[in-house]
Amino acid sequence: MKTHLARRISLLQNEMHQAGLDLVVFTDRENLIYYTGALAIECMGIVIPAEGEAVLCCLWLDTAYVREVSGAKQVQPYHYPSSSIGQAIVKAMKSFSLPAPAVGFHKYFVEFGTFDMIRKAFPDMTWHPAMGLTYKIRAVKDDEELAHMRHACAFLEVGMAAAIEHVRPGVTELDVLAEADYAMRKAGSDGATFRQQVTNWSKQLLAHPYAMNEIIENNQPVVVHLGASCQGYTAKMCRTVFLGNIPDETLRIYKLLVKAQAVTVKACKPGAVVSDVYEEVFALIKREGYGNYFQDNLGYGIGIRQTEFYPIVGKGVSHKLEKNMLINVLSPTIYKSGVGGPRVKDIVLVGCDGGELLTHFSREIIRK
């Protein structure tokens, strides 16, 4: 394997030893990008042993490409439809001569047919979650990853400027998103990896709203939450545009969220326990009278996935921050009906002197 990929696999193998896992099988795109370096992939898997070389399984047409980008010695090609990814993975697993392996899987995209083949080939195996292992490893970024993330963040700033220019009464949420997405693509983005948001006030207290074919009306905040990516790495940023006459309390809420985000950024230092960071921010929110309207998480890690579940900056969470972790903060709004809903979100790099904002777009109130 290439040096940086071998280092990632070695880190995972160390975690596997501690967790008592013999093998890990990944078929999801995110982990394949992280552990193989391959972007132009579908129908692929990787089998990583606790000791020894990983085996990559791919369509025979992709064999030369996979060898080149990964530097892997062990590549198991298969011909579809006479063979399948499941059969290739089973063959790779059998090469390690483990009749009853403890196997780790990620929560995403292990297709049932593939899992069923593995289960039948290894009736005495035990299967275990491997999400925590790889999320923790992926949390600390190397220089190449940080460069990709900085590019993705720059694309976001172009997109946000385009979105704000086009937010006005009478257009649809999708109209605005189309302009933003086009601008980011023209700047070099590979596209968003999640459903982006340009949302009217009526949807802003939902957990996961997204842009739809709804008309934007005057006298309301409009939340714009965009995503961009570079070489498999995704970034996101959120701003709020205030149209027409807005309640004073809504504007105060937005200013409070910006202040809370600044407190979070300052606290993002190596060794900080995320629950302590949360409590410092929550104390501010509570002092302003909104403790009952605030959720238990401030933000999540970010990288190959738009939401990485290590670290989770939240109430009672014991994760510790490390240098070169990336976090998107502030995820929540103030969930008070009738006045809450505006949001601000940016990507923060954990550094020795506190966090560094990688998204530089203005956080001042935007009124139109």
C-alpha positions in Angstrom: 0.0 0.0 0.0 1.1 3.6 -0.5 2.6 5.1 2.7 -0.3 7.2 3.9 -2.8 4.4 3.2 -0.6 1.8 4.9 -0.5 4.1 8.0 -4.3 4.3 8.1 -4.6 0.6 7.9 -2.0 0.1 10.6 -3.9 2.4 12.9 -7.1 0.4 12.2 -5.2 -2.8 12.9 -4.1 -1.5 16.3 -7.7 -0.7 17.1 -8.8 -4.2 15.9 -6.4 -5.9 18.2 -7.8 -3.9 21.2 -11.4 -4.7 20.1 -10.7 -8.4 19.5 -11.5 -8.4 15.8 -9.8 -10.7 13.3 -11.1 -9.0 10.1 -12.9 -5.9 9.0 -14.9 -5.8 5.8 -15.8 -2.4 4.3 -17.9 -2.0 1.1 -19.1 1.6 1.7 -17.7 4.4 -0.5 -16.4 6.5 2.4 -14.1 3.9 3.9 -13.0 2.7 0.5 -11.8 6.2 -0.3 -10.1 6.5 3.0 -8.3 3.1 3.0 -7.6 2.6 -0.8 -7.4 6.2 -2.2 -9.8 5.2 -5.0 -12.4 7.7 -6.1 -13.7 6.2 -9.4 -15.1 3.1 -7.7 -18.3 1.2 -7.4 -18.9 -2.5 -6.5 -15.8 -2.7 -4.5 -14.7 -4.0 -1.0 -11.7 -4.3 1.2 -10.9 -7.0 3.7 -8.5 -5.8 6.4 -6.9 -8.4 8.7 -5.7 -7.7 12.3 -2.3 -8.8 10.9 -1.0 -8.8 7.4 -1.8 -7.2 4.1 -5.3 -6.0 3.2 -7.1 -7.5 0.2 -9.0 -5.2 -2.2 -11.9 -6.7 -4.2 -13.0 -5.0 -7.4 -14.5 -5.4 -10.9 -11.8 -6.8 -13.2 -12.1 -3.7 -15.4 -10.9 -1.6 -12.4 -8.0 -3.8 -11.4 -5.2 -1.7 -12.9 -6.7 1.5 -11.6 -7.1 0.2 -8.1 -3.5 -1.2 -8.0 -2.2 2.2 -9.2 -4.0 4.5 -6.8 -3.7 2.2 -3.8 -0.3 0.5 -4.3 -1.9 -2.6 -2.9 -0.2 -6.0 -3.4 -3.4 -8.0 -2.9 -6.1 -7.2 -5.4 -8.9 -9.7 -6.0 -10.7 -9.0 -9.3 -14.1 -10.6 -10.2 -16.1 -10.8 -13.4 -19.7 -9.8 -13.2 -22.3 -11.4 -13.6 -20.5 -14.8 -13.6 -19.1 -13.7 -10.2 -20.0 -11.0 -7.6 -18.5 -8.7 -5.0 -19.8 -11.1 -2.3 -17.9 -14.1 -3.8 -14.7 -12.0 -4.1 -14.9 -10.9 -0.5 -15.5 -14.5 0.7 -12.5 -15.7 -1.3 -10.4 -12.9 0.2 -11.6 -13.8 3.7 -10.8 -17.4 3.2 -7.2 -16.6 2.3 -6.6 -15.8 6.0 -7.5 -19.3 7.1 -9.8 -18.2 10.0 -12.7 -20.7 10.3 -14.5 -18.7 13.0 -13.4 -15.1 12.6 -14.6 -12.1 14.6 -15.6 -9.7 11.8 -16.2 -6.0 12.0 -18.6 -4.2 9.6 -19.5 -0.5 9.1 -23.1 0.5 9.5 -23.5 1.6 5.9 -23.9 -0.2 2.6 -23.0 -3.9 3.3 -25.6 -5.2 0.9 -27.6 -8.1 2.3 -26.7 -10.5 -0.5 -23.0 -9.9 0.2 -23.5 -10.4 4.0 -25.5 -13.5 3.4 -22.7 -15.0 1.3 -20.2 -14.3 4.1 -22.5 -15.7 6.8 -23.0 -18.9 4.9 -19.2 -19.3 4.1 -18.3 -18.7 7.8 -21.2 -20.1 9.8 -19.2 -19.8 13.1 -18.1 -16.3 12.6 -19.2 -13.5 14.9 -20.0 -10.0 13.6 -19.4 -6.7 15.3 -19.7 -3.0 14.7 -16.5 -1.3 13.5 -17.9 2.2 13.1 -16.3 3.6 16.3 -12.9 2.3 15.3 -12.7 4.0 11.9 -14.5 7.2 12.9 -11.9 7.7 15.6 -9.1 7.1 13.1 -10.6 9.3 10.4 -11.1 12.2 12.9 -7.4 13.3 12.8 -6.6 14.7 9.4 -3.2 14.6 7.6 -1.8 17.4 5.5 -3.3 16.0 2.3 -6.8 15.7 3.8 -6.6 19.3 5.2 -5.6 20.6 1.8 -8.7 18.9 0.3 -10.9 20.3 3.1 -9.6 23.9 2.6 -10.4 23.7 -1.1 -13.9 22.4 -0.3 -14.4 25.3 2.1 -13.3 27.8 -0.5 -16.0 26.4 -2.9 -18.6 27.0 -0.2 -17.8 30.7 0.0 -18.4 31.0 -3.7 -21.7 29.2 -3.4 -22.9 31.1 -0.4 -22.3 34.4 -2.1 -24.4 33.2 -5.1 -27.1 32.0 -2.8 -27.4 35.2 -0.9 -27.5 37.2 -4.2 -30.5 35.2 -5.4 -32.5 34.9 -2.1 -35.6 37.1 -2.5 -39.3 36.8 -2.3 -41.0 35.1 -5.2 -38.3 32.6 -6.1 -38.3 29.0 -5.0 -35.9 27.4 -2.6 -34.6 25.2 -5.4 -34.0 28.3 -7.6 -31.6 29.6 -5.0 -29.9 26.2 -4.5 -29.5 25.8 -8.2 -27.6 29.1 -8.5 -25.4 28.2 -5.5 -24.7 24.7 -6.7 -23.8 25.9 -10.2 -21.4 28.4 -8.7 -19.7 25.8 -6.6 -19.4 23.4 -9.4 -17.9 26.1 -11.7 -15.4 26.8 -8.9 -14.3 23.2 -8.8 -16.5 21.4 -6.3 -17.3 17.7 -6.9 -20.8 18.4 -5.5 -22.6 18.1 -2.2 -22.8 14.7 -0.4 -26.1 15.5 1.5 -29.4 17.2 0.8 -28.7 20.9 0.9 -30.9 23.4 2.6 -32.6 26.6 1.4 -35.5 26.6 3.8 -38.4 28.8 4.7 -39.1 29.6 8.3 -41.9 26.9 8.4 -39.3 24.1 8.2 -36.4 25.5 10.3 -37.3 23.7 13.5 -37.2 20.3 11.7 -34.2 18.0 12.3 -33.3 17.5 8.6 -35.2 20.0 6.3 -34.0 20.5 2.7 -34.6 22.7 -0.3 -37.9 22.0 -2.1 -40.0 23.7 -4.8 -41.5 26.1 -2.3 -41.9 29.9 -2.8 -39.7 32.1 -0.6 -41.9 34.8 1.0 -41.0 38.1 2.6 -40.6 38.9 6.3 -38.8 35.8 7.4 -35.3 34.3 7.9 -34.2 31.9 5.1 -31.6 29.3 6.2 -29.0 28.4 3.5 -27.0 25.3 4.3 -24.6 24.3 1.5 -22.2 21.5 0.9 -19.1 21.1 -1.4 -16.5 18.5 -1.8 -12.9 17.9 -3.1 -11.3 14.6 -3.8 -13.9 12.8 -1.7 -13.7 15.2 1.2 -16.9 17.2 2.1 -17.4 20.6 3.7 -20.5 22.4 4.8 -21.5 25.9 5.9 -24.7 27.6 7.0 -25.8 31.2 7.0 -29.2 32.9 7.5 -30.6 35.6 5.2 -33.2 37.9 6.9 -35.8 39.2 4.5 -38.0 42.2 5.3 -39.3 42.8 8.8 -37.9 40.3 11.3 -38.9 40.0 15.0 -36.2 41.5 17.3 -36.0 38.3 19.2 -35.2 36.3 16.1 -32.3 38.6 15.4 -31.1 38.4 19.0 -31.2 34.6 18.7 -29.0 34.7 15.6 -26.5 37.0 17.4 -26.5 34.6 20.4 -25.7 31.7 18.1 -22.8 33.5 16.6 -21.5 34.3 20.1 -22.0 30.7 21.1 -20.1 29.5 18.1 -17.2 31.8 18.9 -17.0 30.3 22.4 -16.9 26.8 20.9 -14.1 27.8 18.5 -12.0 29.2 21.3 -12.4 26.0 23.3 -11.3 23.7 20.4 -7.8 22.8 21.8 -6.1 19.5 22.0 -7.0 17.6 25.2 -10.3 19.4 25.7 -13.2 17.1 26.7 -16.1 17.7 24.4 -18.7 17.6 27.2 -16.8 20.5 28.9 -16.9 22.5 25.7 -20.7 21.8 25.5 -21.3 22.9 29.1 -19.4 26.2 28.5 -21.6 27.0 25.6 -24.8 25.8 27.2 -24.1 28.0 30.2 -24.1 31.0 27.8 -27.4 29.8 26.2 -29.0 29.3 29.6 -28.0 32.7 30.9 -29.8 34.2 27.9 -33.0 32.4 28.8 -32.9 29.7 26.1 -31.7 26.6 28.0 -35.0 24.8 27.5 -34.8 25.4 23.7 -31.3 24.1 23.0 -30.3 20.6 22.0 -27.6 18.3 23.5 -25.1 18.5 20.6 -23.1 21.4 19.2 -21.5 19.7 16.3 -19.8 16.7 14.8 -16.6 15.7 13.1 -16.4 16.1 9.4 -14.2 14.8 6.5 -15.0 12.1 4.0 -18.5 11.9 5.5 -20.5 15.1 6.0 -21.2 13.9 9.6 -18.4 11.9 11.2 -19.5 10.5 14.6 -16.1 11.2 16.3 -15.8 13.6 17.9 -19.4 14.4 18.9 -19.4 17.7 20.7 -22.2 17.1 23.1 -23.6 16.8 26.6 -22.1 14.0 28.6 -19.8 12.8 25.7 -16.2 11.8 26.8 -14.4 12.3 23.4 -11.2 14.3 23.7 -10.1 16.7 21.0 -6.8 16.2 19.2 -4.8 18.5 17.0 -5.9 18.5 13.4 -9.4 17.2 14.1 -12.1 19.0 12.1 -15.5 19.8 13.6 -18.6 21.5 12.1 -20.1 23.9 14.6 -22.7 25.2 15.5 -25.3 22.6 14.4 -28.4 23.6 16.5 -30.6 26.6 16.5 -32.8 27.8 19.3 -35.9 25.6 19.1 -38.5 28.2 20.2 -41.6 28.2 18.1 -42.4 31.5 16.4 -39.0 33.1 16.8 -36.3 30.4 16.6 -34.8 28.8 13.5 -31.9 30.9 12.2 -28.6 29.0 12.0 -24.9 29.5 11.5 -22.4 26.7 10.9 -18.7 26.6 10.0 -15.8 24.1 10.0 -13.3 24.4 12.7 -9.7 23.0 12.8 -8.5 22.1 16.3 -5.2 23.8 17.0 -2.9 24.4 20.0 -4.1 28.0 20.4 -7.8 27.2 19.9 -9.8 26.5 16.8 -9.2 27.9 13.3 -12.2 28.7 11.1 -11.7 27.2 7.7 -14.9 28.9 6.3 -14.4 32.6 6.3 -17.7 33.9 5.0 -19.1 36.8 7.1 -21.2 35.8 10.2 -22.7 39.3 10.4 -26.5 39.6 10.1 -27.5 39.5 6.4 -30.6 41.6 5.7 -32.3 42.1 2.3 
